[in-house]
């Protein structure tokens, strides 16, 4: 029995199918209770060609096609956090096959912060009401006959949440495969020390639990990998294996984060994902736009670039 009250021996094993979006190195998952044919979607992807401003649905349609072919009933559309590297397809999938869109109740912290960054205005509600369900730590996310539970794991962002479903844990960006280490913690609201503490919560789950990550960047050119175990992470994660000191991790994480550039899709992703996958409202001509806030994450004063008044 883990400190979370989760017993490995009594945990059922759902079927898990991964969908890989190569342009964003994102893994989405279809989690299925084979007995009841109930399923959950975890971290779906909407396709965006940033250069042309074109949104498409190929990645989501692949998952929807599988759901229909297998005659599955969607109960949950789960978001581990507000992603900064891809757009969520949650509302599109919900429209096609149903399900309730859920995220951590801490989403309001992210909405307050980035609502200001993007000048979202008073019509943008910052209480998480765009989502169907706001989950607190320990809340049930049962799937058919399989017991599920929400586990708050902030650090990468304030609203990160892992999902324990049967003998599986879906960790979002908090952990990568053991040879990939851990998520960055330098986004607004992120914190390396909080990340370390959250990872310890995940690693206290039973060793044999299967773990599924949200991204794989194919370190050293190896093949795609997305499934590991709690035990493998404890034994071999290059950043947080058993015995890693918290202070050493914080130093390593902050030093590494200082060298990283921002994800290429961070600005469109945040605007859409903080709205549960919905695009901002159209303008008076019914055209849809995403904003490009200049120097949103730091930089020089741009007063010198303002036009002179006539």
Helices and strands as residue ranges (DSSP letters): G 8-10, E 15-21, G 22-24, E 26-33, E 38-42, E 47-49, E 54-56, H 58-69, E 73-78, H 90-97, E 100-104, H 107-117, E 133-135, E 148-152, E 161-165, E 168-170, H 192-203, E 210-212, G 219-221, E 227-229, H 230-236, H 246-257, H 266-273, G 303-305
